[in-house]
Amino acid sequence: MQNAQQIRLRDSRLLGFSEFGLREGRPVFYFHGFPGTRLEAGTVHRQAEQLGVRLIAVDRPGYGASDFQPKRRVSQWPDDIAQLADALELARFSVLGVSGGVPYAAACAWKLPHRVERAGLVCGLAPLDAPEALSGLPRRYRVLKALPEICLRPFLVLAGPLAVHAPRWCLAQIARSLPEKDRETLAIPQVREPLSLSLAEAFRQGSAGPFRDLCLLGQPWGFALEDIAADVTLWHGEDDTVVPVAMGHYLAEKIPRCAAIFLKAEGHFSLPIGHAGLILSTLLE
């Protein structure tokens, strides 16, 4: 179930996805972090299978098996998902976004409330165009908002080949700066291997897709959080050093029908992996 599948969208682009969990299970669309791909969902394949979840993990444009889309916007993503759901004959489904995938899950909850049963937002970024979202946050988020072309494109151009040819080494370097619980999580073979494969796959087409994705994280999402009508459950670790917990609090405050869960002593990787069963089961309620 993990091999890449593709559908042709109305604008002729190919959209890539893979399925994890149970094929006959309840459908949940999984939106990967940055940089990542559909293969990231392999970290929770076992939990999805045990709970009877059909986890449909989708590559965003320019990643993995999905064609690049110039000038795309976060607010356009629900149109791609609606077409994929139609192709799979799914009238209703839930969505799950992790880290950099959270804006895309929120967009589906906003634009497809008649189809989205529940949205899960895990360790997610908040919109950076809101002054409150930047208050007290690390400088890297201000750079992401103001100077992505100057500061970030050269880094991604250099990092891409490394990610493709030495993904395990890259993941180990990322782990070095993380809290102990995150390092322990990334050391688990069933976590390390899918994430390494996902990191390599993210740059298979080059750096254009990841760079566009990164730029979008610093731009307005194209909708107001207050206009999200679907039911939302949010999880964020209080020890998250990648996406500070302040962003989770901001999302929880602005989204009307949001049940927020903040977990002590959990980080950016330990929470979605260690609590995958709870997260997936909540989306089935």
C-alpha positions as CSV (number, residue, x, y, z in Angstrom):
1,M,0.0,0.0,0.0
2,Q,3.0,2.3,0.3
3,N,4.0,2.6,-3.4
4,A,3.3,5.9,-5.0
5,Q,0.0,6.3,-6.8
6,Q,-0.9,9.3,-9.0
7,I,-4.0,11.0,-10.3
8,R,-4.3,13.6,-13.1
9,L,-5.8,16.8,-11.9
10,R,-8.1,19.1,-14.0
11,D,-5.1,21.4,-14.7
12,S,-3.1,18.4,-16.0
13,R,-0.8,18.2,-13.0
14,L,0.0,14.8,-11.4
15,L,-0.8,14.5,-7.7
16,G,1.1,11.7,-5.9
17,F,0.0,9.8,-2.8
18,S,0.5,6.6,-0.9
19,E,-1.8,4.7,1.4
20,F,-1.0,3.3,4.8
21,G,-3.0,1.6,7.5
22,L,-6.1,-0.4,6.5
23,R,-7.4,-0.2,2.9
24,E,-11.0,-0.7,4.0
25,G,-10.7,1.6,7.0
26,R,-12.0,5.1,7.7
27,P,-10.3,7.6,5.4
28,V,-7.9,10.2,6.8
29,F,-5.8,12.4,4.5
30,Y,-2.3,13.0,5.9
31,F,-0.4,16.2,5.1
32,H,3.3,16.0,5.7
33,G,5.7,18.5,7.4
34,F,8.5,20.5,5.9
35,P,10.4,19.2,4.2
36,G,8.7,15.9,3.7
37,T,6.6,13.6,1.6
38,R,3.8,11.0,1.7
39,L,6.4,8.6,3.1
40,E,6.4,10.4,6.4
41,A,3.1,8.7,7.2
42,G,5.0,5.4,7.3
43,T,5.9,6.3,10.9
44,V,2.3,5.6,12.0
45,H,1.4,2.8,9.6
46,R,1.1,0.3,12.4
47,Q,-1.2,2.4,14.6
48,A,-3.4,3.3,11.6
49,E,-3.8,-0.4,10.7
50,Q,-4.6,-1.3,14.3
51,L,-7.3,1.4,14.5
52,G,-8.9,0.7,11.2
53,V,-7.7,3.9,9.6
54,R,-7.1,4.3,5.8
55,L,-4.3,6.9,5.9
56,I,-4.0,8.6,2.5
57,A,-0.7,10.6,2.5
58,V,-0.4,13.2,-0.2
59,D,2.7,14.9,-1.7
60,R,2.3,18.6,-2.0
61,P,3.3,20.1,-5.4
62,G,7.0,19.8,-6.2
63,Y,7.5,17.0,-3.6
64,G,8.0,13.3,-4.4
65,A,5.4,12.2,-6.9
66,S,3.5,15.4,-7.3
67,D,4.2,17.9,-10.1
68,F,5.5,21.3,-9.3
69,Q,2.9,24.1,-9.3
70,P,4.3,27.7,-9.8
71,K,2.6,30.5,-7.7
72,R,0.5,28.1,-5.8
73,R,-1.3,29.2,-2.6
74,V,-2.2,27.4,0.7
75,S,-5.8,28.2,0.0
76,Q,-5.7,26.2,-3.3
77,W,-4.8,22.9,-1.6
78,P,-8.3,21.9,-0.8
79,D,-9.2,21.8,-4.5
80,D,-6.5,19.2,-5.1
81,I,-7.8,17.1,-2.1
82,A,-11.4,17.4,-3.3
83,Q,-10.3,16.0,-6.7
84,L,-8.4,13.2,-5.1
85,A,-11.3,12.3,-2.8
86,D,-13.6,12.2,-5.8
87,A,-11.2,9.9,-7.6
88,L,-11.1,7.6,-4.6
89,E,-14.9,7.9,-4.3
90,L,-14.8,9.4,-0.8
91,A,-17.7,11.7,0.0
92,R,-16.5,12.4,3.6
93,F,-13.1,12.1,5.3
94,S,-10.9,13.6,8.0
95,V,-7.6,15.4,7.6
96,L,-4.5,15.4,9.6
97,G,-1.7,17.9,9.3
98,V,1.6,17.7,11.1
99,S,4.0,20.6,11.5
100,G,4.3,22.3,8.1
101,G,1.2,20.3,7.0
102,V,-1.0,22.1,9.5
103,P,-1.8,25.1,7.3
104,Y,-3.0,22.7,4.6
105,A,-5.2,20.8,7.0
106,A,-6.7,24.1,8.3
107,A,-7.3,25.1,4.7
108,C,-9.4,21.9,4.1
109,A,-11.3,22.5,7.3
110,W,-12.1,26.0,6.1
111,K,-12.9,25.3,2.4
112,L,-14.4,21.8,2.6
113,P,-16.5,21.8,5.8
114,H,-19.2,19.8,4.1
115,R,-16.7,17.0,3.5
116,V,-14.3,17.2,6.4
117,E,-15.6,15.3,9.4
118,R,-12.7,16.4,11.7
119,A,-9.4,18.1,11.3
120,G,-6.3,17.2,13.4
121,L,-3.6,19.9,13.8
122,V,-0.4,18.6,15.3
123,C,2.6,20.7,16.4
124,G,1.6,23.2,13.7
125,L,2.7,26.6,12.5
126,A,0.4,29.6,12.9
127,P,0.0,32.2,10.2
128,L,3.0,34.5,10.3
129,D,1.2,37.5,8.9
130,A,-0.5,38.0,12.3
131,P,1.6,40.2,14.6
132,E,0.4,38.2,17.6
133,A,1.8,35.0,16.1
134,L,5.3,36.4,16.0
135,S,5.3,37.8,19.5
136,G,8.3,36.4,21.4
137,L,9.1,33.8,18.8
138,P,12.7,32.9,17.6
139,R,14.3,35.1,14.9
140,R,14.1,32.3,12.3
141,Y,10.3,32.9,11.9
142,R,10.9,36.6,11.3
143,V,13.4,35.7,8.6
144,L,10.9,33.2,7.1
145,K,8.3,35.9,6.8
146,A,10.6,38.7,5.5
147,L,13.5,37.3,3.5
148,P,12.9,33.8,2.2
149,E,14.5,34.4,-1.2
150,I,17.7,35.9,0.1
151,C,18.3,33.8,3.2
152,L,16.7,30.4,2.5
153,R,17.0,29.5,-1.2
154,P,20.8,29.1,-1.1
155,F,20.4,26.9,1.9
156,L,17.9,24.6,0.3
157,V,19.9,24.4,-3.0
158,L,22.8,23.1,-1.0
159,A,20.8,21.0,1.4
160,G,18.8,19.2,-1.3
161,P,21.7,17.0,-2.7
162,L,22.7,16.1,0.8
163,A,19.2,15.1,1.7
164,V,18.9,12.9,-1.4
165,H,22.3,11.1,-1.0
166,A,22.7,11.1,2.8
167,P,19.3,11.4,4.4
168,R,20.2,9.5,7.5
169,W,23.2,11.7,8.2
170,C,21.0,14.8,7.6
171,L,18.4,13.5,10.0
172,A,21.1,12.8,12.6
173,Q,22.3,16.4,12.3
174,I,18.7,17.7,12.9
175,A,18.4,15.4,15.9
176,R,21.5,16.9,17.6
177,S,19.7,20.2,18.3
178,L,16.5,18.7,19.7
179,P,15.5,17.9,23.2
180,E,16.3,14.4,24.6
181,K,12.8,13.0,24.1
182,D,12.8,14.0,20.4
183,R,16.3,12.5,19.9
184,E,15.1,9.2,21.5
185,T,12.1,9.1,19.2
186,L,14.2,9.7,16.1
187,A,16.6,6.9,17.1
188,I,13.8,4.3,16.8
189,P,14.3,2.4,13.6
190,Q,10.6,2.3,12.7
191,V,10.7,6.1,12.9
192,R,14.2,6.9,11.5
193,E,13.9,4.8,8.4
194,P,10.6,6.3,7.0
195,L,11.7,9.8,7.9
196,S,15.0,9.3,6.1
197,L,13.2,8.0,3.0
198,S,10.8,10.9,3.2
199,L,13.6,13.4,3.4
200,A,15.4,12.0,0.3
201,E,12.1,11.9,-1.6
202,A,11.4,15.5,-0.7
203,F,14.2,16.7,-2.9
204,R,14.0,14.1,-5.6
205,Q,12.7,16.8,-8.0
206,G,15.2,19.4,-6.7
207,S,14.7,22.3,-4.4
208,A,11.9,24.3,-6.2
209,G,9.1,22.5,-4.4
210,P,10.5,22.7,-0.9
211,F,11.4,26.3,-1.5
212,R,7.9,27.3,-2.6
213,D,6.5,25.4,0.4
214,L,8.8,27.3,2.7
215,C,7.9,30.6,1.2
216,L,4.2,29.9,1.6
217,L,4.7,29.3,5.3
218,G,5.7,32.9,5.7
219,Q,2.9,34.3,3.7
220,P,-0.9,34.8,4.4
221,W,-2.8,31.6,4.1
222,G,-5.7,33.2,2.1
223,F,-8.4,32.7,4.7
224,A,-9.2,33.6,8.3
225,L,-8.9,31.1,11.1
226,E,-12.1,32.4,12.5
227,D,-13.9,31.2,9.3
228,I,-13.1,27.5,9.9
229,A,-16.4,25.7,10.4
230,A,-15.3,22.1,10.7
231,D,-14.5,20.4,14.1
232,V,-10.8,20.7,14.9
233,T,-8.6,19.0,17.5
234,L,-5.2,20.4,18.1
235,W,-2.2,18.9,19.8
236,H,1.1,20.6,20.7
237,G,4.0,19.7,22.9
238,E,5.1,22.2,25.5
239,D,8.8,21.3,24.9
240,D,8.6,21.7,21.2
241,T,11.7,23.7,20.1
242,V,10.9,23.5,16.3
243,V,7.5,25.1,16.4
244,P,7.0,26.9,19.7
245,V,3.9,26.1,21.7
246,A,2.9,29.8,21.5
247,M,1.8,29.0,17.9
248,G,-0.4,26.2,19.1
249,H,-2.1,28.6,21.6
250,Y,-2.6,31.1,18.9
251,L,-4.3,28.6,16.6
252,A,-6.5,27.3,19.5
253,E,-7.6,30.8,20.4
254,K,-8.6,31.8,16.8
255,I,-10.2,28.6,15.5
256,P,-13.9,28.5,16.7
257,R,-14.6,24.8,17.2
258,C,-11.1,23.8,18.4
259,A,-10.4,21.4,21.2
260,A,-6.8,22.0,22.2
261,I,-4.5,19.5,24.0
262,F,-1.1,20.7,25.2
263,L,1.2,18.0,26.5
264,K,4.0,18.5,29.0
265,A,7.4,17.1,28.3
266,E,6.6,16.4,24.6
267,G,8.5,17.7,21.7
268,H,8.1,18.1,17.9
269,F,8.7,14.5,17.0
270,S,7.8,12.7,20.3
271,L,4.3,13.9,20.3
272,P,3.0,12.9,16.8
273,I,4.8,9.5,17.1
274,G,4.2,8.7,20.7
275,H,0.6,9.7,20.7
276,A,-0.3,8.6,17.2
277,G,-2.9,6.2,18.5
278,L,-4.7,8.9,20.5
279,I,-4.6,11.4,17.6
280,L,-5.9,8.9,15.0
281,S,-8.6,7.6,17.3
282,T,-9.8,11.1,18.0
283,L,-10.3,11.7,14.3
284,L,-12.6,8.7,14.1
285,E,-15.0,10.0,16.8
